[in-house]
Amino acid sequence: AGASLCDRCEAGTYANATGQTVCWQCEAGKTTEGTGFRSVESCLCPSGSYMASDESCVECGILAICDGFGADPLARPGYQLAAISDNGLSIFTCSEPKRCSGGSINECAEGREG
């Protein structure tokens, strides 16, 4: 008697102390990668975005792949990622798509350099 059920915090929230009766909401634009998180550091940018140096979330755009949750942005095949900045991604279209396999900054297709 007297026992209560403690539920896990929902996605997008966290509880940073034992015995807490409410879960804290992640700041706008951020979420958690599931339920039951215990710190604000678990609040990350969701899929489709990446975290800027000021910890805000920046939309990825259609030429890149952003898995979110701390993963670095990647260029889609046929494009080359030149830079990641707080203002967005610098992505170039390859004149010959087979030369660019996509991926991280300045990554060339297999068997190529540059």
Secondary structure, DSSP 8 states (H G I E B T S, - for coil): ----------TTEE--STT-SS-EE--TT-B-SSS-B-SGGG-B--TTEEE-TTS-EEE--TTEE---TT---EE-TTEEEEEEETTEEEEEE-SSGGG---BSTT---TT---
